[in-house]
């Protein structure tokens, strides 16, 4: 699926417009060391040559980076 997303972004992006880079966000259900994440961040051969995303958490995140907190009173148990 990530390969398809990368191809979609590559087909629609305008390389001359650096002011608005594509943003991929969501829970990808993959650890940072997985082949999929390494591929889209450029740490492994990408599915689309020249297309690599910056992992925002790796760049500026702090702490454990949990996406789920059992203390959240608004979540369903």
MARPA-280338 format. One record per residue (C-alpha): residue number from 1; x, y, z; residue in one letter. Coordinates in steps of 0.2 Angstrom, whole numbers, plus 2048, in hexadecimal, padded with zeros to 3 digits. Last residue first. Layout:
# MARPA-280338
[NUM,[X,Y,Z],"A"],
...
***
This chain:
# MARPA-280338
[77,[7C0,804,885],"X"],
[76,[7BA,813,87A],"X"],
[75,[7C6,822,87A],"X"],
[74,[7C0,832,881],"X"],
[73,[7C7,830,893],"X"],
[72,[7D9,82F,88B],"X"],
[71,[7E3,826,899],"X"],
[70,[7E5,817,88E],"X"],
[69,[7F0,821,882],"X"],
[68,[7F2,81C,870],"X"],
[67,[7FE,824,863],"X"],
[66,[80E,822,86E],"X"],
[65,[81D,82C,869],"X"],
[64,[829,827,877],"X"],
[63,[82F,838,87B],"X"],
[62,[834,845,86F],"X"],
[61,[831,848,85C],"X"],
[60,[83B,854,851],"X"],
[59,[843,84A,843],"X"],
[58,[83F,838,847],"X"],
[57,[82D,83D,84B],"X"],
[56,[82C,847,83A],"X"],
[55,[832,839,830],"X"],
[54,[837,842,820],"X"],
[53,[830,83A,810],"X"],
[52,[83A,834,802],"X"],
[51,[837,834,7EF],"X"],
[50,[846,834,7E3],"X"],
[49,[843,823,7DC],"X"],
[48,[831,81D,7E0],"X"],
[47,[831,80C,7EA],"X"],
[46,[83F,813,7F4],"X"],
[45,[84F,809,7F7],"X"],
[44,[852,809,80A],"X"],
[43,[855,818,816],"X"],
[42,[84B,823,80A],"X"],
[41,[83D,827,816],"X"],
[40,[830,81E,80C],"X"],
[39,[83B,80E,80B],"X"],
[38,[841,80E,81D],"X"],
[37,[82E,80F,822],"X"],
[36,[82A,800,817],"X"],
[35,[839,7F6,81B],"X"],
[34,[835,7F7,82E],"X"],
[33,[841,800,839],"X"],
[32,[835,80E,83D],"X"],
[31,[828,802,843],"X"],
[30,[819,800,838],"X"],
[29,[806,802,83B],"X"],
[28,[806,811,82F],"X"],
[27,[7FC,81C,83A],"X"],
[26,[7F9,82B,830],"X"],
[25,[802,839,827],"X"],
[24,[80A,83B,816],"X"],
[23,[80E,84D,811],"X"],
[22,[812,853,800],"X"],
[21,[81E,862,7FF],"X"],
[20,[815,873,7FD],"X"],
[19,[823,880,7FB],"X"],
[18,[82E,875,7F0],"X"],
[17,[823,877,7E1],"X"],
[16,[82E,873,7D3],"X"],
[15,[82C,860,7D6],"X"],
[14,[819,861,7D4],"X"],
[13,[812,853,7DC],"X"],
[12,[804,848,7D5],"X"],
[11,[80C,839,7CD],"X"],
[10,[819,838,7DB],"X"],
[9,[80C,839,7E9],"X"],
[8,[802,82B,7E1],"X"],
[7,[811,820,7DE],"X"],
[6,[816,823,7F0],"X"],
[5,[804,81E,7F6],"X"],
[4,[805,80E,7EB],"X"],
[3,[815,809,7F3],"X"],
[2,[80E,80C,804],"X"],
[1,[800,800,800],"X"],
***
